[in-house]
Amino acid sequence: MLLRLARVKDSLRELLQRVQMPGLNPDCYSAWRVDAAVQALNADFHQVPGGATQPASSI
């Protein structure tokens, strides 16, 4: 499962940085705009043989 958050408020961003959940690195919640989060999500996916998509990394 791949998680991306957008428009995360400062208080939540600080909390996520403090708890340092395994698999939830700051790149997952660093997007300030929805379109930036979607672009980052699209960059995380790549084509594999047969035309299927799969995440490049996941939580």
mmCIF file of the N, C-alpha and C atoms, coordinates in Angstrom:
data_MODEL
# 
_entry.id   MODEL 
# 
loop_
_atom_site.group_PDB 
_atom_site.id 
_atom_site.type_symbol 
_atom_site.label_atom_id 
_atom_site.label_alt_id 
_atom_site.label_comp_id 
_atom_site.label_asym_id 
_atom_site.label_entity_id 
_atom_site.label_seq_id 
_atom_site.pdbx_PDB_ins_code 
_atom_site.Cartn_x 
_atom_site.Cartn_y 
_atom_site.Cartn_z 
_atom_site.occupancy 
_atom_site.B_iso_or_equiv 
_atom_site.pdbx_formal_charge 
_atom_site.auth_seq_id 
_atom_site.auth_comp_id 
_atom_site.auth_asym_id 
_atom_site.auth_atom_id 
_atom_site.pdbx_PDB_model_num 
ATOM 1   N N  . MET A 1 1  ? 0.849  -1.167 0.000   1.00 0.00 ? 1  MET A N  1 
ATOM 2   C CA . MET A 1 1  ? 0.000  0.000  0.000   1.00 0.00 ? 1  MET A CA 1 
ATOM 3   C C  . MET A 1 1  ? 0.897  1.233  0.000   1.00 0.00 ? 1  MET A C  1 
ATOM 4   N N  . LEU A 1 2  ? 0.525  2.198  -0.806  1.00 0.00 ? 2  LEU A N  1 
ATOM 5   C CA . LEU A 1 2  ? 1.283  3.438  -0.908  1.00 0.00 ? 2  LEU A CA 1 
ATOM 6   C C  . LEU A 1 2  ? 0.406  4.569  -0.416  1.00 0.00 ? 2  LEU A C  1 
ATOM 7   N N  . LEU A 1 3  ? 0.938  5.396  0.454   1.00 0.00 ? 3  LEU A N  1 
ATOM 8   C CA . LEU A 1 3  ? 0.178  6.492  1.043   1.00 0.00 ? 3  LEU A CA 1 
ATOM 9   C C  . LEU A 1 3  ? 0.838  7.808  0.695   1.00 0.00 ? 3  LEU A C  1 
ATOM 10  N N  . ARG A 1 4  ? 0.056  8.754  0.206   1.00 0.00 ? 4  ARG A N  1 
ATOM 11  C CA . ARG A 1 4  ? 0.510  10.121 -0.049  1.00 0.00 ? 4  ARG A CA 1 
ATOM 12  C C  . ARG A 1 4  ? -0.527 11.058 0.554   1.00 0.00 ? 4  ARG A C  1 
ATOM 13  N N  . LEU A 1 5  ? -0.070 12.052 1.257   1.00 0.00 ? 5  LEU A N  1 
ATOM 14  C CA . LEU A 1 5  ? -0.956 13.049 1.842   1.00 0.00 ? 5  LEU A CA 1 
ATOM 15  C C  . LEU A 1 5  ? -0.641 14.407 1.226   1.00 0.00 ? 5  LEU A C  1 
ATOM 16  N N  . ALA A 1 6  ? -1.659 15.243 1.102   1.00 0.00 ? 6  ALA A N  1 
ATOM 17  C CA . ALA A 1 6  ? -1.483 16.591 0.579   1.00 0.00 ? 6  ALA A CA 1 
ATOM 18  C C  . ALA A 1 6  ? -2.144 17.577 1.527   1.00 0.00 ? 6  ALA A C  1 
ATOM 19  N N  . ARG A 1 7  ? -1.636 18.773 1.532   1.00 0.00 ? 7  ARG A N  1 
ATOM 20  C CA . ARG A 1 7  ? -2.186 19.869 2.329   1.00 0.00 ? 7  ARG A CA 1 
ATOM 21  C C  . ARG A 1 7  ? -2.201 19.543 3.824   1.00 0.00 ? 7  ARG A C  1 
ATOM 22  N N  . VAL A 1 8  ? -1.168 18.872 4.288   1.00 0.00 ? 8  VAL A N  1 
ATOM 23  C CA . VAL A 1 8  ? -1.061 18.503 5.699   1.00 0.00 ? 8  VAL A CA 1 
ATOM 24  C C  . VAL A 1 8  ? -0.731 19.760 6.502   1.00 0.00 ? 8  VAL A C  1 
ATOM 25  N N  . LYS A 1 9  ? -1.497 20.006 7.522   1.00 0.00 ? 9  LYS A N  1 
ATOM 26  C CA . LYS A 1 9  ? -1.285 21.181 8.378   1.00 0.00 ? 9  LYS A CA 1 
ATOM 27  C C  . LYS A 1 9  ? -0.002 21.011 9.193   1.00 0.00 ? 9  LYS A C  1 
ATOM 28  N N  . ASP A 1 10 ? 0.575  22.137 9.592   1.00 0.00 ? 10 ASP A N  1 
ATOM 29  C CA . ASP A 1 10 ? 1.854  22.122 10.306  1.00 0.00 ? 10 ASP A CA 1 
ATOM 30  C C  . ASP A 1 10 ? 1.828  21.250 11.552  1.00 0.00 ? 10 ASP A C  1 
ATOM 31  N N  . SER A 1 11 ? 0.736  21.314 12.318  1.00 0.00 ? 11 SER A N  1 
ATOM 32  C CA . SER A 1 11 ? 0.678  20.541 13.567  1.00 0.00 ? 11 SER A CA 1 
ATOM 33  C C  . SER A 1 11 ? 0.724  19.034 13.283  1.00 0.00 ? 11 SER A C  1 
ATOM 34  N N  . LEU A 1 12 ? 0.006  18.582 12.260  1.00 0.00 ? 12 LEU A N  1 
ATOM 35  C CA . LEU A 1 12 ? 0.037  17.165 11.906  1.00 0.00 ? 12 LEU A CA 1 
ATOM 36  C C  . LEU A 1 12 ? 1.390  16.780 11.326  1.00 0.00 ? 12 LEU A C  1 
ATOM 37  N N  . ARG A 1 13 ? 1.950  17.648 10.501  1.00 0.00 ? 13 ARG A N  1 
ATOM 38  C CA . ARG A 1 13 ? 3.272  17.400 9.919   1.00 0.00 ? 13 ARG A CA 1 
ATOM 39  C C  . ARG A 1 13 ? 4.318  17.225 11.024  1.00 0.00 ? 13 ARG A C  1 
ATOM 40  N N  . GLU A 1 14 ? 4.277  18.094 12.024  1.00 0.00 ? 14 GLU A N  1 
ATOM 41  C CA . GLU A 1 14 ? 5.213  18.000 13.148  1.00 0.00 ? 14 GLU A CA 1 
ATOM 42  C C  . GLU A 1 14 ? 4.993  16.712 13.939  1.00 0.00 ? 14 GLU A C  1 
ATOM 43  N N  . LEU A 1 15 ? 3.737  16.335 14.141  1.00 0.00 ? 15 LEU A N  1 
ATOM 44  C CA . LEU A 1 15 ? 3.432  15.102 14.859  1.00 0.00 ? 15 LEU A CA 1 
ATOM 45  C C  . LEU A 1 15 ? 3.971  13.888 14.095  1.00 0.00 ? 15 LEU A C  1 
ATOM 46  N N  . LEU A 1 16 ? 3.751  13.852 12.788  1.00 0.00 ? 16 LEU A N  1 
ATOM 47  C CA . LEU A 1 16 ? 4.249  12.735 11.984  1.00 0.00 ? 16 LEU A CA 1 
ATOM 48  C C  . LEU A 1 16 ? 5.770  12.662 12.016  1.00 0.00 ? 16 LEU A C  1 
ATOM 49  N N  . GLN A 1 17 ? 6.421  13.807 12.036  1.00 0.00 ? 17 GLN A N  1 
ATOM 50  C CA . GLN A 1 17 ? 7.883  13.810 12.120  1.00 0.00 ? 17 GLN A CA 1 
ATOM 51  C C  . GLN A 1 17 ? 8.350  13.279 13.472  1.00 0.00 ? 17 GLN A C  1 
ATOM 52  N N  . ARG A 1 18 ? 7.612  13.601 14.533  1.00 0.00 ? 18 ARG A N  1 
ATOM 53  C CA . ARG A 1 18 ? 7.999  13.147 15.877  1.00 0.00 ? 18 ARG A CA 1 
ATOM 54  C C  . ARG A 1 18 ? 7.806  11.654 16.073  1.00 0.00 ? 18 ARG A C  1 
ATOM 55  N N  . VAL A 1 19 ? 6.699  11.104 15.574  1.00 0.00 ? 19 VAL A N  1 
ATOM 56  C CA . VAL A 1 19 ? 6.423  9.686  15.811  1.00 0.00 ? 19 VAL A CA 1 
ATOM 57  C C  . VAL A 1 19 ? 7.245  8.776  14.907  1.00 0.00 ? 19 VAL A C  1 
ATOM 58  N N  . GLN A 1 20 ? 7.686  9.268  13.769  1.00 0.00 ? 20 GLN A N  1 
ATOM 59  C CA . GLN A 1 20 ? 8.541  8.524  12.838  1.00 0.00 ? 20 GLN A CA 1 
ATOM 60  C C  . GLN A 1 20 ? 8.038  7.093  12.625  1.00 0.00 ? 20 GLN A C  1 
ATOM 61  N N  . MET A 1 21 ? 6.856  6.991  12.088  1.00 0.00 ? 21 MET A N  1 
ATOM 62  C CA . MET A 1 21 ? 6.264  5.680  11.818  1.00 0.00 ? 21 MET A CA 1 
ATOM 63  C C  . MET A 1 21 ? 7.083  4.935  10.767  1.00 0.00 ? 21 MET A C  1 
ATOM 64  N N  . PRO A 1 22 ? 7.352  3.663  10.997  1.00 0.00 ? 22 PRO A N  1 
ATOM 65  C CA . PRO A 1 22 ? 8.088  2.878  9.999   1.00 0.00 ? 22 PRO A CA 1 
ATOM 66  C C  . PRO A 1 22 ? 7.336  2.872  8.665   1.00 0.00 ? 22 PRO A C  1 
ATOM 67  N N  . GLY A 1 23 ? 8.044  3.130  7.595   1.00 0.00 ? 23 GLY A N  1 
ATOM 68  C CA . GLY A 1 23 ? 7.447  3.126  6.268   1.00 0.00 ? 23 GLY A CA 1 
ATOM 69  C C  . GLY A 1 23 ? 6.770  4.419  5.873   1.00 0.00 ? 23 GLY A C  1 
ATOM 70  N N  . LEU A 1 24 ? 6.661  5.375  6.783   1.00 0.00 ? 24 LEU A N  1 
ATOM 71  C CA . LEU A 1 24 ? 6.028  6.661  6.470   1.00 0.00 ? 24 LEU A CA 1 
ATOM 72  C C  . LEU A 1 24 ? 7.101  7.748  6.548   1.00 0.00 ? 24 LEU A C  1 
ATOM 73  N N  . ASN A 1 25 ? 7.830  7.889  5.450   1.00 0.00 ? 25 ASN A N  1 
ATOM 74  C CA . ASN A 1 25 ? 8.887  8.888  5.442   1.00 0.00 ? 25 ASN A CA 1 
ATOM 75  C C  . ASN A 1 25 ? 8.315  10.257 5.100   1.00 0.00 ? 25 ASN A C  1 
ATOM 76  N N  . PRO A 1 26 ? 9.046  11.320 5.365   1.00 0.00 ? 26 PRO A N  1 
ATOM 77  C CA . PRO A 1 26 ? 8.540  12.679 5.131   1.00 0.00 ? 26 PRO A CA 1 
ATOM 78  C C  . PRO A 1 26 ? 8.088  12.953 3.700   1.00 0.00 ? 26 PRO A C  1 
ATOM 79  N N  . ASP A 1 27 ? 8.595  12.218 2.727   1.00 0.00 ? 27 ASP A N  1 
ATOM 80  C CA . ASP A 1 27 ? 8.154  12.415 1.342   1.00 0.00 ? 27 ASP A CA 1 
ATOM 81  C C  . ASP A 1 27 ? 6.664  12.110 1.187   1.00 0.00 ? 27 ASP A C  1 
ATOM 82  N N  . CYS A 1 28 ? 6.115  11.276 2.038   1.00 0.00 ? 28 CYS A N  1 
ATOM 83  C CA . CYS A 1 28 ? 4.707  10.886 1.938   1.00 0.00 ? 28 CYS A CA 1 
ATOM 84  C C  . CYS A 1 28 ? 3.759  12.009 2.329   1.00 0.00 ? 28 CYS A C  1 
ATOM 85  N N  . TYR A 1 29 ? 4.222  12.954 3.121   1.00 0.00 ? 29 TYR A N  1 
ATOM 86  C CA . TYR A 1 29 ? 3.342  14.031 3.570   1.00 0.00 ? 29 TYR A CA 1 
ATOM 87  C C  . TYR A 1 29 ? 3.938  15.419 3.353   1.00 0.00 ? 29 TYR A C  1 
ATOM 88  N N  . SER A 1 30 ? 4.900  15.520 2.457   1.00 0.00 ? 30 SER A N  1 
ATOM 89  C CA . SER A 1 30 ? 5.556  16.809 2.237   1.00 0.00 ? 30 SER A CA 1 
ATOM 90  C C  . SER A 1 30 ? 4.881  17.689 1.191   1.00 0.00 ? 30 SER A C  1 
ATOM 91  N N  . ALA A 1 31 ? 3.943  17.137 0.421   1.00 0.00 ? 31 ALA A N  1 
ATOM 92  C CA . ALA A 1 31 ? 3.301  17.922 -0.640  1.00 0.00 ? 31 ALA A CA 1 
ATOM 93  C C  . ALA A 1 31 ? 2.345  18.959 -0.053  1.00 0.00 ? 31 ALA A C  1 
ATOM 94  N N  . TRP A 1 32 ? 2.520  20.195 -0.438  1.00 0.00 ? 32 TRP A N  1 
ATOM 95  C CA . TRP A 1 32 ? 1.633  21.261 0.024   1.00 0.00 ? 32 TRP A CA 1 
ATOM 96  C C  . TRP A 1 32 ? 0.411  21.393 -0.875  1.00 0.00 ? 32 TRP A C  1 
ATOM 97  N N  . ARG A 1 33 ? 0.532  20.899 -2.118  1.00 0.00 ? 33 ARG A N  1 
ATOM 98  C CA . ARG A 1 33 ? -0.571 20.997 -3.069  1.00 0.00 ? 33 ARG A CA 1 
ATOM 99  C C  . ARG A 1 33 ? -0.997 19.592 -3.497  1.00 0.00 ? 33 ARG A C  1 
ATOM 100 N N  . VAL A 1 34 ? -2.282 19.442 -3.809  1.00 0.00 ? 34 VAL A N  1 
ATOM 101 C CA . VAL A 1 34 ? -2.793 18.147 -4.247  1.00 0.00 ? 34 VAL A CA 1 
ATOM 102 C C  . VAL A 1 34 ? -2.123 17.712 -5.539  1.00 0.00 ? 34 VAL A C  1 
ATOM 103 N N  . ASP A 1 35 ? -1.941 18.643 -6.486  1.00 0.00 ? 35 ASP A N  1 
ATOM 104 C CA . ASP A 1 35 ? -1.321 18.261 -7.747  1.00 0.00 ? 35 ASP A CA 1 
ATOM 105 C C  . ASP A 1 35 ? 0.119  17.805 -7.547  1.00 0.00 ? 35 ASP A C  1 
ATOM 106 N N  . ALA A 1 36 ? 0.821  18.366 -6.586  1.00 0.00 ? 36 ALA A N  1 
ATOM 107 C CA . ALA A 1 36 ? 2.186  17.915 -6.296  1.00 0.00 ? 36 ALA A CA 1 
ATOM 108 C C  . ALA A 1 36 ? 2.175  16.497 -5.726  1.00 0.00 ? 36 ALA A C  1 
ATOM 109 N N  . ALA A 1 37 ? 1.185  16.192 -4.895  1.00 0.00 ? 37 ALA A N  1 
ATOM 110 C CA . ALA A 1 37 ? 1.072  14.839 -4.339  1.00 0.00 ? 37 ALA A CA 1 
ATOM 111 C C  . ALA A 1 37 ? 0.748  13.832 -5.436  1.00 0.00 ? 37 ALA A C  1 
ATOM 112 N N  . VAL A 1 38 ? -0.123 14.209 -6.364  1.00 0.00 ? 38 VAL A N  1 
ATOM 113 C CA . VAL A 1 38 ? -0.477 13.313 -7.470  1.00 0.00 ? 38 VAL A CA 1 
ATOM 114 C C  . VAL A 1 38 ? 0.732  13.087 -8.367  1.00 0.00 ? 38 VAL A C  1 
ATOM 115 N N  . GLN A 1 39 ? 1.491  14.134 -8.657  1.00 0.00 ? 39 GLN A N  1 
ATOM 116 C CA . GLN A 1 39 ? 2.696  13.989 -9.469  1.00 0.00 ? 39 GLN A CA 1 
ATOM 117 C C  . GLN A 1 39 ? 3.694  13.061 -8.791  1.00 0.00 ? 39 GLN A C  1 
ATOM 118 N N  . ALA A 1 40 ? 3.867  13.204 -7.482  1.00 0.00 ? 40 ALA A N  1 
ATOM 119 C CA . ALA A 1 40 ? 4.787  12.335 -6.747  1.00 0.00 ? 40 ALA A CA 1 
ATOM 120 C C  . ALA A 1 40 ? 4.295  10.897 -6.762  1.00 0.00 ? 40 ALA A C  1 
ATOM 121 N N  . LEU A 1 41 ? 2.988  10.712 -6.631  1.00 0.00 ? 41 LEU A N  1 
ATOM 122 C CA . LEU A 1 41 ? 2.414  9.365  -6.678  1.00 0.00 ? 41 LEU A CA 1 
ATOM 123 C C  . LEU A 1 41 ? 2.640  8.740  -8.048  1.00 0.00 ? 41 LEU A C  1 
ATOM 124 N N  . ASN A 1 42 ? 2.413  9.503  -9.093  1.00 0.00 ? 42 ASN A N  1 
ATOM 125 C CA . ASN A 1 42 ? 2.642  8.997  -10.450 1.00 0.00 ? 42 ASN A CA 1 
ATOM 126 C C  . ASN A 1 42 ? 4.102  8.641  -10.666 1.00 0.00 ? 42 ASN A C  1 
ATOM 127 N N  . ALA A 1 43 ? 5.010  9.388  -10.074 1.00 0.00 ? 43 ALA A N  1 
ATOM 128 C CA . ALA A 1 43 ? 6.435  9.099  -10.209 1.00 0.00 ? 43 ALA A CA 1 
ATOM 129 C C  . ALA A 1 43 ? 6.805  7.808  -9.480  1.00 0.00 ? 43 ALA A C  1 
ATOM 130 N N  . ASP A 1 44 ? 6.015  7.433  -8.464  1.00 0.00 ? 44 ASP A N  1 
ATOM 131 C CA . ASP A 1 44 ? 6.287  6.217  -7.696  1.00 0.00 ? 44 ASP A CA 1 
ATOM 132 C C  . ASP A 1 44 ? 5.839  4.949  -8.420  1.00 0.00 ? 44 ASP A C  1 
ATOM 133 N N  . PHE A 1 45 ? 5.064  5.092  -9.477  1.00 0.00 ? 45 PHE A N  1 
ATOM 134 C CA . PHE A 1 45 ? 4.589  3.942  -10.225 1.00 0.00 ? 45 PHE A CA 1 
ATOM 135 C C  . PHE A 1 45 ? 5.382  3.820  -11.517 1.00 0.00 ? 45 PHE A C  1 
ATOM 136 N N  . HIS A 1 46 ? 5.604  2.598  -11.912 1.00 0.00 ? 46 HIS A N  1 
ATOM 137 C CA . HIS A 1 46 ? 6.284  2.377  -13.178 1.00 0.00 ? 46 HIS A CA 1 
ATOM 138 C C  . HIS A 1 46 ? 5.649  1.208  -13.903 1.00 0.00 ? 46 HIS A C  1 
ATOM 139 N N  . GLN A 1 47 ? 5.841  1.178  -15.183 1.00 0.00 ? 47 GLN A N  1 
ATOM 140 C CA . GLN A 1 47 ? 5.289  0.103  -16.001 1.00 0.00 ? 47 GLN A CA 1 
ATOM 141 C C  . GLN A 1 47 ? 6.147  -1.144 -15.856 1.00 0.00 ? 47 GLN A C  1 
ATOM 142 N N  . VAL A 1 48 ? 5.512  -2.284 -15.737 1.00 0.00 ? 48 VAL A N  1 
ATOM 143 C CA . VAL A 1 48 ? 6.202  -3.569 -15.714 1.00 0.00 ? 48 VAL A CA 1 
ATOM 144 C C  . VAL A 1 48 ? 5.775  -4.334 -16.961 1.00 0.00 ? 48 VAL A C  1 
ATOM 145 N N  . PRO A 1 49 ? 6.543  -5.356 -17.387 1.00 0.00 ? 49 PRO A N  1 
ATOM 146 C CA . PRO A 1 49 ? 6.180  -6.124 -18.583 1.00 0.00 ? 49 PRO A CA 1 
ATOM 147 C C  . PRO A 1 49 ? 4.733  -6.615 -18.498 1.00 0.00 ? 49 PRO A C  1 
ATOM 148 N N  . GLY A 1 50 ? 4.037  -6.513 -19.586 1.00 0.00 ? 50 GLY A N  1 
ATOM 149 C CA . GLY A 1 50 ? 2.639  -6.936 -19.624 1.00 0.00 ? 50 GLY A CA 1 
ATOM 150 C C  . GLY A 1 50 ? 1.683  -5.777 -19.438 1.00 0.00 ? 50 GLY A C  1 
ATOM 151 N N  . GLY A 1 51 ? 2.191  -4.570 -19.187 1.00 0.00 ? 51 GLY A N  1 
ATOM 152 C CA . GLY A 1 51 ? 1.356  -3.392 -19.092 1.00 0.00 ? 51 GLY A CA 1 
ATOM 153 C C  . GLY A 1 51 ? 0.785  -3.126 -17.712 1.00 0.00 ? 51 GLY A C  1 
ATOM 154 N N  . ALA A 1 52 ? 1.047  -3.986 -16.741 1.00 0.00 ? 52 ALA A N  1 
ATOM 155 C CA . ALA A 1 52 ? 0.527  -3.758 -15.387 1.00 0.00 ? 52 ALA A CA 1 
ATOM 156 C C  . ALA A 1 52 ? 1.369  -2.701 -14.704 1.00 0.00 ? 52 ALA A C  1 
ATOM 157 N N  . THR A 1 53 ? 0.767  -2.014 -13.758 1.00 0.00 ? 53 THR A N  1 
ATOM 158 C CA . THR A 1 53 ? 1.512  -1.043 -12.965 1.00 0.00 ? 53 THR A CA 1 
ATOM 159 C C  . THR A 1 53 ? 1.708  -1.593 -11.574 1.00 0.00 ? 53 THR A C  1 
ATOM 160 N N  . GLN A 1 54 ? 2.798  -1.227 -10.978 1.00 0.00 ? 54 GLN A N  1 
ATOM 161 C CA . GLN A 1 54 ? 3.027  -1.603 -9.592  1.00 0.00 ? 54 GLN A CA 1 
ATOM 162 C C  . GLN A 1 54 ? 3.827  -0.497 -8.942  1.00 0.00 ? 54 GLN A C  1 
ATOM 163 N N  . PRO A 1 55 ? 3.661  -0.321 -7.630  1.00 0.00 ? 55 PRO A N  1 
ATOM 164 C CA . PRO A 1 55 ? 4.402  0.738  -6.952  1.00 0.00 ? 55 PRO A CA 1 
ATOM 165 C C  . PRO A 1 55 ? 5.892  0.451  -6.925  1.00 0.00 ? 55 PRO A C  1 
ATOM 166 N N  . ALA A 1 56 ? 6.672  1.518  -7.059  1.00 0.00 ? 56 ALA A N  1 
ATOM 167 C CA . ALA A 1 56 ? 8.119  1.385  -6.969  1.00 0.00 ? 56 ALA A CA 1 
ATOM 168 C C  . ALA A 1 56 ? 8.521  1.135  -5.516  1.00 0.00 ? 56 ALA A C  1 
ATOM 169 N N  . SER A 1 57 ? 7.751  1.692  -4.591  1.00 0.00 ? 57 SER A N  1 
ATOM 170 C CA . SER A 1 57 ? 7.980  1.452  -3.167  1.00 0.00 ? 57 SER A CA 1 
ATOM 171 C C  . SER A 1 57 ? 6.638  1.490  -2.471  1.00 0.00 ? 57 SER A C  1 
ATOM 172 N N  . SER A 1 58 ? 6.563  0.821  -1.359  1.00 0.00 ? 58 SER A N  1 
ATOM 173 C CA . SER A 1 58 ? 5.305  0.813  -0.626  1.00 0.00 ? 58 SER A CA 1 
ATOM 174 C C  . SER A 1 58 ? 5.593  0.788  0.863   1.00 0.00 ? 58 SER A C  1 
ATOM 175 N N  . ILE A 1 59 ? 4.548  1.010  1.592   1.00 0.00 ? 59 ILE A N  1 
ATOM 176 C CA . ILE A 1 59 ? 4.672  1.035  3.060   1.00 0.00 ? 59 ILE A CA 1 
ATOM 177 C C  . ILE A 1 59 ? 4.551  -0.372 3.557   1.00 0.00 ? 59 ILE A C  1 
# 
